[in-house]
């Protein structure tokens, strides 16, 4: 494995504008959540930098839109190859700045890079249609065109994949893009900018602006008439603010927002499979995932057994810095996030929940929290209503299918849901009844580059990935012919 010092020394840390590094007037620190210590300083973008970046994006837009789709596809394909070639660097970098175990970081490199390959293939499959008007008075020509310069705001929990899932379809569609990565994890995105330059992406098509003051950077961009779209992954609260800003200019917007995923275990479920799925759905990314199972609704007939089995599995997990061998649970992203997790656990226990395992911070340095199972969680506990974003499984019971569906839908969110049952008819009935953009049946990981990713209700607007993903970056134009 490459030495940390060597990797950081070779890393681009300036702003990425016009296909090259551009120094900023100031910098800000990026911390290692496993130690709380500073890893490196990176450029801190200002409002002026945002304006310069839009100059570059708008200047490159017409030429990039006119670039043959096969050429755009080949650049994306080369970028995929380069990310895979540097998988060790990307994986180590994500573990350092975000904290996830190195094995999971390697998994994210594979997953995140796949969006580049998938949308390289989709770039040449953007179709319109030509037909006769039913009235016989003319012909209808429908064509697709790129939306135009786009602002992408990405979260810290998947530093590579949340970027490639937006960048790849935008570039495939012919849009230029400005990316504002999360302040906690800008390093992976800066390295990706270098990879795109090495892949032959023309200057100005992709820019990357780390900043410690997001609103100061992005607010003026929303009022600039050259910006045509915003895409965001993050909390519902921030998403609502961005939607309000987008509304002032009727900007196209796609939002992948918060979740409160139910994990529903029916009495006929295969409990071995259910516990395996629960571990995957809960503990991927140390629980810091929008698709993570948040509420475990378990039929009372099997609840005690499920709780015991899940407790045993959670208790056996190894906690530590993500780069160490055998570590399965890394730190949370920050001290603030650890306090938020601890507060939800405290609220639940004060209201009657029982700590089956965990329930406390771990280690003398960094932001670690023990894998935790809360049993007998009461209906008024905040953890059943709020996204915990940490390694805490909150278990509550239900009786019968109807009650299970009602419990699963008792949230304003609707991103992901999980069902465990051996009855196919029940699986389909419940999947259709659950108010969620994505439902996993007898599986704990549902994200797939070939499937549409997104939610309903307060979990967002639009879809990423799949054949639907590129449509978010295309306008439909109707041309009337005589």
C-alpha positions as CSV (number, residue, x, y, z in Angstrom):
1,X,0.0,0.0,0.0
2,X,1.3,3.4,-0.9
3,X,2.7,5.5,1.9
4,X,0.3,8.2,3.2
5,X,2.9,10.9,3.0
6,X,3.7,10.1,-0.6
7,X,0.1,10.1,-1.6
8,X,-0.7,13.4,0.1
9,X,2.5,15.0,-1.3
10,X,1.4,14.2,-4.9
11,X,-2.2,15.2,-4.4
12,X,-3.6,18.3,-6.2
13,X,-4.8,20.7,-3.5
14,X,-5.6,23.8,-5.4
15,X,-8.9,24.7,-7.1
16,X,-9.6,22.8,-10.3
17,X,-10.7,25.4,-12.9
18,X,-10.4,25.3,-16.7
19,X,-8.6,21.9,-16.6
20,X,-5.8,23.0,-14.3
21,X,-4.9,23.8,-10.7
22,X,-5.6,27.4,-9.7
23,X,-4.4,28.7,-6.3
24,X,-6.9,30.3,-3.9
25,X,-6.3,33.2,-1.5
26,X,-6.8,31.0,1.5
27,X,-6.9,27.3,2.5
28,X,-8.7,25.2,5.0
29,X,-7.8,21.9,6.8
30,X,-9.0,18.4,6.1
31,X,-9.1,16.2,9.1
32,X,-8.5,12.5,9.6
33,X,-11.6,11.3,11.6
34,X,-9.7,8.4,13.0
35,X,-7.3,10.7,14.9
36,X,-8.9,14.2,14.8
37,X,-5.6,15.5,13.4
38,X,-5.2,17.5,10.2
39,X,-4.3,15.6,7.1
40,X,-3.6,18.4,4.7
41,X,-4.7,22.0,3.8
42,X,-6.6,22.5,0.5
43,X,-7.7,25.6,-1.4
44,X,-10.8,27.4,-0.1
45,X,-12.9,28.8,-2.9
46,X,-14.6,32.2,-2.7
47,X,-17.5,33.8,-4.6
48,X,-15.0,35.2,-7.1
49,X,-13.7,31.7,-7.8
50,X,-17.3,30.6,-8.4
51,X,-17.8,33.3,-11.0
52,X,-14.5,32.4,-12.7
53,X,-15.6,28.8,-12.8
54,X,-18.9,29.6,-14.4
55,X,-17.0,31.6,-17.0
56,X,-15.1,28.5,-17.8
57,X,-18.2,26.2,-17.8
58,X,-20.2,28.6,-19.9
59,X,-17.3,29.1,-22.3
60,X,-16.9,25.4,-22.8
61,X,-20.6,24.5,-23.0
62,X,-21.2,25.0,-26.7
63,X,-18.2,23.1,-27.9
64,X,-18.7,20.2,-25.4
65,X,-22.4,19.9,-26.5
66,X,-21.3,19.8,-30.1
67,X,-18.6,17.1,-29.4
68,X,-19.7,13.8,-30.9
69,X,-21.2,11.5,-28.3
70,X,-18.7,8.8,-29.2
71,X,-15.9,11.2,-28.3
72,X,-17.5,12.0,-25.0
73,X,-18.0,8.3,-24.4
74,X,-14.4,7.6,-25.0
75,X,-13.2,10.2,-22.5
76,X,-15.5,8.7,-19.9
77,X,-14.2,5.2,-20.7
78,X,-10.6,6.4,-20.3
79,X,-11.5,8.0,-17.0
80,X,-12.9,4.7,-15.8
81,X,-9.7,2.9,-16.8
82,X,-7.6,5.5,-15.0
83,X,-9.6,5.3,-11.8
84,X,-9.3,1.5,-11.8
85,X,-5.6,1.8,-12.4
86,X,-5.3,4.1,-9.4
87,X,-7.7,2.2,-7.2
88,X,-5.3,1.9,-4.3
89,X,-4.7,5.6,-4.2
90,X,-8.4,6.4,-4.3
91,X,-9.2,3.8,-1.7
92,X,-6.5,5.0,0.8
93,X,-7.5,8.6,0.2
94,X,-11.2,7.9,1.1
95,X,-10.2,6.0,4.2
96,X,-8.0,8.8,5.3
97,X,-10.5,11.7,4.8
98,X,-13.8,9.9,5.5
99,X,-12.8,7.0,7.8
100,X,-14.4,3.9,6.3
101,X,-12.5,0.6,6.4
102,X,-10.1,0.1,3.5
103,X,-12.0,-2.9,2.2
104,X,-15.1,-0.7,1.9
105,X,-13.1,2.0,0.2
106,X,-12.0,-0.4,-2.4
107,X,-15.6,-1.4,-2.9
108,X,-16.5,2.2,-3.5
109,X,-13.8,2.6,-6.1
110,X,-15.3,-0.3,-8.1
111,X,-18.8,1.1,-7.6
112,X,-18.0,4.7,-8.2
113,X,-15.9,4.0,-11.3
114,X,-18.7,1.9,-12.8
115,X,-20.8,5.1,-13.3
116,X,-18.1,6.3,-15.7
117,X,-18.2,3.1,-17.7
118,X,-22.1,2.9,-17.6
119,X,-22.6,6.4,-18.8
120,X,-19.9,6.1,-21.5
121,X,-22.2,3.5,-22.9
122,X,-25.4,5.6,-22.4
123,X,-23.8,8.7,-24.1
124,X,-24.3,7.1,-27.5
125,X,-27.9,6.0,-26.7
126,X,-29.7,9.4,-26.3
127,X,-32.7,9.1,-28.6
128,X,-35.5,11.3,-29.8
129,X,-38.4,10.4,-32.2
130,X,-40.0,11.3,-35.5
131,X,-43.6,10.7,-36.2
132,X,-46.7,12.0,-38.1
133,X,-49.2,14.1,-36.2
134,X,-52.4,12.1,-35.7
135,X,-54.4,15.0,-37.3
136,X,-52.4,14.5,-40.5
137,X,-51.5,18.2,-40.5
138,X,-47.7,17.8,-40.0
139,X,-44.8,15.9,-38.6
140,X,-43.5,15.8,-35.1
141,X,-39.7,15.7,-34.4
142,X,-38.6,15.3,-30.8
143,X,-34.9,15.7,-29.9
144,X,-32.8,15.8,-26.8
145,X,-30.3,18.6,-25.9
146,X,-28.0,19.1,-22.9
147,X,-29.4,21.2,-20.1
148,X,-26.2,23.2,-19.9
149,X,-23.8,24.3,-17.1
150,X,-24.6,22.4,-13.9
151,X,-23.7,22.8,-10.3
152,X,-23.2,19.6,-8.4
153,X,-23.1,19.6,-4.6
154,X,-21.8,16.3,-3.2
155,X,-21.8,14.8,0.3
156,X,-19.0,13.4,2.4
157,X,-20.1,9.9,3.0
158,X,-19.2,8.5,-0.5
159,X,-16.5,10.9,-1.7
160,X,-16.0,9.2,-5.1
161,X,-19.3,7.6,-6.0
162,X,-21.5,10.6,-5.2
163,X,-19.4,12.6,-7.6
164,X,-19.2,10.1,-10.4
165,X,-22.9,9.4,-10.2
166,X,-23.5,13.0,-11.1
167,X,-20.5,13.9,-13.3
168,X,-20.7,10.9,-15.6
169,X,-24.3,11.4,-16.9
170,X,-23.8,15.2,-17.1
171,X,-20.7,14.8,-19.3
172,X,-22.3,12.0,-21.3
173,X,-25.3,14.3,-22.0
174,X,-23.1,17.2,-23.1
175,X,-23.3,19.4,-20.0
176,X,-20.4,21.2,-18.4
177,X,-20.3,20.9,-14.6
178,X,-19.0,22.6,-11.5
179,X,-18.6,20.3,-8.4
180,X,-18.6,21.6,-4.9
181,X,-17.4,18.6,-2.8
182,X,-18.1,18.4,0.9
183,X,-15.6,20.3,3.0
184,X,-14.9,17.1,5.1
185,X,-13.9,15.1,2.0
186,X,-12.6,17.2,-0.9
187,X,-9.4,15.2,-1.6
188,X,-10.9,12.3,-3.5
189,X,-12.7,14.7,-5.9
190,X,-9.6,16.8,-6.5
191,X,-7.8,13.6,-7.5
192,X,-10.7,12.7,-9.8
193,X,-10.3,16.1,-11.5
194,X,-6.7,15.2,-12.3
195,X,-7.8,11.8,-13.7
196,X,-10.3,13.5,-16.0
197,X,-7.6,15.9,-17.3
198,X,-5.4,12.8,-17.9
199,X,-8.3,11.2,-19.8
200,X,-8.4,14.1,-22.2
201,X,-11.4,16.1,-20.9
202,X,-11.3,19.6,-22.5
203,X,-10.5,22.5,-20.3
204,X,-13.6,24.1,-18.6
205,X,-15.9,21.1,-18.9
206,X,-15.4,20.1,-15.3
207,X,-14.3,22.3,-12.4
208,X,-13.9,21.4,-8.7
209,X,-14.2,24.0,-6.0
210,X,-13.6,22.9,-2.4
211,X,-14.7,25.5,0.2
212,X,-15.3,25.9,3.9
213,X,-18.1,28.3,3.3
214,X,-20.6,26.7,0.9
215,X,-23.3,29.4,0.9
216,X,-20.8,32.1,0.2
217,X,-19.6,30.2,-2.9
218,X,-22.9,28.9,-4.2
219,X,-25.4,31.6,-3.4
220,X,-24.1,34.0,-6.2
221,X,-24.0,31.0,-8.6
222,X,-27.8,30.5,-8.2
223,X,-28.4,34.1,-9.4
224,X,-26.1,33.8,-12.5
225,X,-28.2,33.2,-15.6
226,X,-25.5,31.0,-17.1
227,X,-26.2,28.2,-14.5
228,X,-29.0,25.9,-15.8
229,X,-29.2,23.1,-13.3
230,X,-28.3,22.1,-9.7
231,X,-28.0,18.6,-8.5
232,X,-27.5,17.9,-4.8
233,X,-27.1,14.9,-2.4
234,X,-27.5,15.6,1.3
235,X,-29.9,16.4,4.0
236,X,-33.6,17.3,3.3
237,X,-33.2,20.6,5.3
238,X,-30.4,21.8,3.0
239,X,-32.2,20.4,-0.1
240,X,-35.3,22.5,0.7
241,X,-33.1,25.6,0.9
242,X,-31.5,24.9,-2.4
243,X,-34.9,24.2,-4.0
244,X,-36.1,27.6,-2.8
245,X,-33.0,29.2,-4.4
246,X,-33.5,27.3,-7.6
247,X,-37.1,28.4,-7.8
248,X,-36.1,32.1,-8.2
249,X,-34.8,31.3,-11.6
250,X,-36.7,28.1,-12.3
251,X,-33.5,26.1,-12.4
252,X,-33.7,22.4,-13.2
253,X,-33.1,20.6,-10.0
254,X,-32.5,17.0,-8.9
255,X,-32.3,16.2,-5.2
256,X,-31.2,13.0,-3.4
257,X,-32.1,13.8,0.2
258,X,-32.5,12.2,3.6
259,X,-33.8,8.8,4.4
260,X,-35.4,6.9,7.3
261,X,-35.3,3.4,5.8
262,X,-37.5,0.7,7.4
263,X,-36.1,-2.9,7.6
264,X,-39.2,-5.0,7.9
265,X,-38.9,-8.7,9.1
266,X,-42.0,-10.8,8.8
267,X,-42.6,-13.9,10.9
268,X,-41.9,-16.2,8.0
269,X,-38.5,-14.7,7.2
270,X,-35.4,-16.7,6.9
271,X,-33.7,-15.2,10.1
272,X,-30.2,-16.1,9.0
273,X,-30.7,-14.2,5.8
274,X,-32.5,-11.4,7.6
275,X,-29.6,-10.9,10.0
276,X,-27.0,-11.0,7.2
277,X,-29.1,-8.4,5.3
278,X,-29.5,-6.3,8.4
279,X,-25.7,-6.2,8.9
280,X,-25.2,-5.1,5.3
281,X,-28.0,-2.6,5.3
282,X,-27.1,-1.1,8.7
283,X,-23.3,-1.3,8.9
284,X,-22.2,-0.4,5.4
285,X,-20.2,2.8,5.7
286,X,-20.4,2.6,9.5
287,X,-24.1,3.4,9.1
288,X,-23.4,6.7,7.4
289,X,-25.4,6.1,4.3
290,X,-28.8,7.6,3.2
291,X,-29.9,4.0,2.3
292,X,-28.9,2.6,5.7
293,X,-31.6,0.7,7.6
294,X,-32.7,3.1,10.3
295,X,-35.8,1.4,11.8
296,X,-36.0,-2.3,12.3
297,X,-39.6,-3.4,12.4
298,X,-39.7,-7.0,13.4
299,X,-42.8,-9.2,13.8
300,X,-43.2,-9.9,17.5
301,X,-43.3,-13.6,16.8
302,X,-39.6,-13.5,15.9
303,X,-38.4,-10.2,17.4
304,X,-36.6,-11.7,20.4
305,X,-34.7,-14.2,18.3
306,X,-33.8,-11.6,15.7
307,X,-32.6,-9.2,18.4
308,X,-30.3,-11.8,20.0
309,X,-28.8,-12.8,16.7
310,X,-28.2,-9.2,15.5
311,X,-26.7,-8.3,18.9
312,X,-24.2,-11.1,18.7
313,X,-23.1,-10.0,15.2
314,X,-22.8,-6.4,16.1
315,X,-20.9,-7.1,19.3
316,X,-18.3,-9.1,17.3
317,X,-17.4,-6.3,14.9
318,X,-13.8,-4.9,15.1
319,X,-13.6,-1.1,15.6
320,X,-10.5,0.9,14.6
321,X,-8.8,3.2,12.1
322,X,-9.9,2.1,8.6
323,X,-6.5,1.4,7.2
324,X,-5.7,-1.3,9.8
325,X,-6.1,-5.0,8.9
326,X,-9.4,-6.6,10.0
327,X,-11.1,-3.4,10.9
328,X,-14.9,-3.5,10.1
329,X,-16.1,-0.3,11.7
330,X,-14.3,3.0,11.3
331,X,-14.9,6.4,12.9
332,X,-17.8,8.6,12.3
333,X,-17.0,11.7,10.2
334,X,-16.8,14.2,13.0
335,X,-17.2,14.9,16.7
336,X,-20.4,16.7,15.9
337,X,-21.8,13.6,14.2
338,X,-20.8,11.4,17.1
339,X,-22.6,13.7,19.5
340,X,-25.7,13.6,17.3
341,X,-25.7,9.8,17.4
342,X,-25.2,9.7,21.1
343,X,-28.1,12.1,21.7
344,X,-30.5,9.9,19.7
345,X,-29.4,6.9,21.8
346,X,-29.8,8.8,25.0
347,X,-33.3,10.0,24.0
348,X,-34.3,6.4,23.2
349,X,-33.0,4.9,26.4
350,X,-34.6,7.6,28.5
351,X,-37.9,6.7,26.9
352,X,-37.6,3.0,27.7
353,X,-35.4,1.4,25.0
354,X,-32.9,-1.2,26.2
355,X,-29.3,-1.2,25.1
356,X,-28.6,-4.8,23.9
357,X,-25.0,-4.0,23.0
358,X,-22.9,-0.8,22.5
359,X,-24.4,2.5,23.4
360,X,-21.2,4.5,24.0
361,X,-18.2,6.2,22.3
362,X,-15.1,4.1,21.8
363,X,-11.4,4.8,21.8
364,X,-9.2,7.6,23.2
365,X,-8.9,9.5,19.9
366,X,-10.9,10.1,16.8
367,X,-14.7,9.9,16.5
368,X,-15.6,6.2,17.1
369,X,-18.9,5.0,18.4
370,X,-19.7,1.4,19.3
371,X,-21.9,-0.7,17.1
372,X,-25.2,-0.5,19.0
373,X,-28.5,-2.4,19.2
374,X,-31.4,-0.8,20.9
375,X,-34.3,-3.2,21.8
376,X,-37.9,-2.4,22.7
377,X,-37.7,1.1,21.2
378,X,-40.8,3.0,22.0
379,X,-42.9,4.7,19.3
380,X,-42.1,8.2,20.6
381,X,-38.3,7.8,20.4
382,X,-36.6,10.3,18.1
383,X,-34.5,7.6,16.5
384,X,-37.6,6.2,14.8
385,X,-38.3,9.6,13.2
386,X,-34.8,11.0,12.5
387,X,-31.9,9.6,10.4
388,X,-29.3,8.4,12.8
389,X,-26.4,8.2,10.3
390,X,-24.3,5.9,12.6
391,X,-23.9,2.3,13.7
392,X,-27.1,2.1,15.7
393,X,-29.9,-0.4,15.0
394,X,-33.3,0.5,16.6
395,X,-35.6,-2.5,16.9
396,X,-39.4,-2.3,17.5
397,X,-42.2,-4.8,17.0
398,X,-45.4,-5.2,15.1
399,X,-48.1,-7.8,14.6
400,X,-49.2,-8.8,11.1
401,X,-48.7,-7.6,7.6
402,X,-51.0,-4.6,7.7
403,X,-49.4,-3.2,10.9
404,X,-45.9,-3.8,9.4
405,X,-46.8,-1.7,6.3
406,X,-48.2,1.1,8.4
407,X,-45.1,1.2,10.6
408,X,-42.8,1.2,7.6
409,X,-44.7,4.2,6.0
410,X,-44.9,6.2,9.2
411,X,-42.3,8.8,8.1
412,X,-42.1,11.8,5.8
413,X,-39.2,10.2,4.0
414,X,-39.2,7.6,1.2
415,X,-35.8,6.7,-0.1
416,X,-35.1,3.0,0.6
417,X,-36.8,0.2,2.4
418,X,-36.0,-3.5,3.0
419,X,-38.4,-6.5,3.3
420,X,-37.6,-10.0,4.5
421,X,-40.2,-12.7,3.9
422,X,-40.2,-16.2,2.2
423,X,-43.7,-15.5,0.7
424,X,-43.4,-14.1,-2.8
425,X,-47.0,-12.8,-2.9
426,X,-46.4,-11.0,0.4
427,X,-43.1,-9.6,-0.8
428,X,-44.7,-8.1,-3.9
429,X,-47.8,-6.8,-2.0
430,X,-45.6,-5.1,0.6
431,X,-43.1,-3.7,-1.9
432,X,-46.0,-2.1,-3.8
433,X,-47.6,-0.7,-0.6
434,X,-44.4,0.8,0.9
435,X,-44.0,4.4,0.1
436,X,-40.4,4.4,-1.1
437,X,-38.4,5.0,-4.2
438,X,-36.4,1.8,-3.8
439,X,-37.3,-1.5,-2.1
440,X,-35.0,-4.4,-1.4
441,X,-36.6,-7.9,-1.1
442,X,-34.5,-10.3,0.9
443,X,-31.3,-8.3,0.2
444,X,-29.5,-5.7,2.3
445,X,-27.7,-3.8,-0.4
446,X,-29.8,-2.4,-3.3
447,X,-27.6,0.3,-5.1
448,X,-26.8,-0.7,-8.6
449,X,-25.4,1.5,-11.4
450,X,-27.9,0.0,-13.8
451,X,-30.9,0.8,-11.6
452,X,-32.6,4.2,-10.9
453,X,-31.6,5.6,-7.6
454,X,-33.8,8.1,-5.8
455,X,-36.7,8.7,-3.4
456,X,-40.2,10.1,-3.0
457,X,-41.9,12.3,-0.4
458,X,-39.2,14.4,1.3
459,X,-36.4,12.1,0.1
460,X,-35.9,13.9,-3.1
461,X,-36.7,14.6,-6.8
462,X,-35.4,12.9,-9.9
463,X,-33.3,9.7,-10.3
464,X,-29.6,9.0,-10.7
465,X,-28.0,6.0,-12.4
466,X,-29.8,3.5,-14.6
467,X,-31.1,4.5,-18.0
468,X,-33.0,7.3,-16.2
469,X,-29.9,9.0,-14.9
470,X,-28.9,10.8,-18.1
471,X,-32.4,12.2,-18.6
472,X,-31.8,14.5,-15.7
473,X,-29.3,16.4,-17.8
474,X,-31.3,16.6,-21.0
475,X,-34.0,18.9,-22.3
476,X,-36.7,17.7,-24.6
477,X,-37.3,19.8,-27.7
478,X,-40.3,19.5,-30.0
479,X,-39.9,20.7,-33.6
480,X,-43.1,21.0,-35.6
481,X,-42.7,20.2,-39.3
482,X,-45.2,20.9,-42.1
